[in-house]
């Protein structure tokens, strides 16, 4: 069974390539995790800045990590309505 808890646990493994000690969760890059009744998975994310050169790499890393963990296709979309700022950092990220 696919649960949001399982997805969040897997996302902890996806590190930012430019700050490899922080995951996409710790950076606050994930804006939505959704699992439909038929277990379709949608992840929405935001880049840490608009022209982020690593956005495709990060998107692919999220997709590949989750598909390996869940054993099914995952849709990862870039949320263009929200912008990232340092307030999105987790408490753990702030300590690092």
C-alpha positions as CSV (number, residue, x, y, z in Angstrom):
1,X,0.0,0.0,0.0
2,X,1.2,3.5,-0.9
3,X,1.0,6.0,1.9
4,X,2.1,9.6,2.3
5,X,4.3,8.5,5.2
6,X,6.1,6.0,2.9
7,X,6.6,8.7,0.3
8,X,7.9,11.3,2.8
9,X,10.4,8.7,4.1
10,X,11.7,8.1,0.6
11,X,11.9,11.8,-0.2
12,X,14.3,12.2,2.8
13,X,16.8,10.2,0.6
14,X,16.7,12.8,-2.2
15,X,19.5,15.2,-1.6
16,X,19.9,18.6,-3.2
17,X,22.9,18.3,-5.6
18,X,24.2,21.7,-4.7
19,X,23.8,21.3,-0.9
20,X,24.2,17.5,-0.6
21,X,23.8,17.4,3.2
22,X,20.1,18.6,2.9
23,X,17.2,16.7,1.4
24,X,14.4,18.2,-0.8
25,X,12.2,17.9,2.3
26,X,14.6,19.8,4.6
27,X,14.9,22.5,2.0
28,X,11.1,22.8,1.8
29,X,11.0,22.1,-1.9
30,X,8.0,19.8,-1.8
31,X,4.7,21.6,-1.9
32,X,2.3,18.7,-2.5
33,X,2.2,14.9,-2.0
34,X,-1.0,13.2,-3.3
35,X,-2.0,9.6,-3.6
36,X,-5.2,8.9,-5.5
37,X,-7.6,6.0,-4.5
38,X,-6.1,4.0,-7.4
39,X,-2.6,4.8,-6.0
40,X,-1.5,7.3,-8.6
41,X,1.2,9.4,-7.0
42,X,1.7,13.2,-7.7
43,X,4.5,15.2,-6.2
44,X,4.7,19.0,-6.6
45,X,7.9,20.8,-6.0
46,X,9.4,24.2,-6.2
47,X,13.0,25.2,-7.1
48,X,15.0,27.1,-4.6
49,X,15.3,29.9,-7.2
50,X,13.6,30.5,-10.5
51,X,16.6,29.8,-12.8
52,X,17.8,26.7,-10.8
53,X,20.1,24.8,-13.2
54,X,19.6,21.6,-11.2
55,X,15.8,21.5,-11.3
56,X,15.6,18.7,-13.9
57,X,18.1,16.7,-12.1
58,X,16.2,17.1,-8.8
59,X,12.9,16.3,-10.5
60,X,14.4,13.1,-12.0
61,X,15.9,12.1,-8.7
62,X,12.6,12.4,-6.9
63,X,10.9,10.4,-9.7
64,X,13.5,7.7,-9.8
65,X,13.8,7.3,-6.0
66,X,10.0,7.1,-5.5
67,X,9.5,4.7,-8.4
68,X,12.1,2.4,-7.1
69,X,10.6,2.5,-3.6
70,X,6.9,2.3,-4.6
71,X,7.3,0.1,-7.7
72,X,5.0,2.2,-9.8
73,X,5.1,5.3,-12.0
74,X,5.2,8.7,-10.2
75,X,4.3,12.1,-11.6
76,X,6.6,15.0,-10.5
77,X,5.5,18.5,-11.4
78,X,7.2,21.9,-10.8
79,X,4.8,24.2,-9.0
80,X,5.1,27.6,-10.7
81,X,2.6,29.4,-8.5
82,X,4.7,29.4,-5.3
83,X,8.2,30.7,-4.8
84,X,10.8,29.3,-2.4
85,X,12.2,31.4,0.4
86,X,14.3,30.6,3.5
87,X,11.3,30.3,5.7
88,X,10.6,27.0,4.0
89,X,13.7,25.4,5.5
90,X,13.1,22.8,8.2
91,X,14.5,23.1,11.7
92,X,17.1,20.5,10.8
93,X,18.2,22.5,7.8
94,X,18.6,25.6,9.8
95,X,20.9,23.8,12.2
96,X,23.1,22.7,9.3
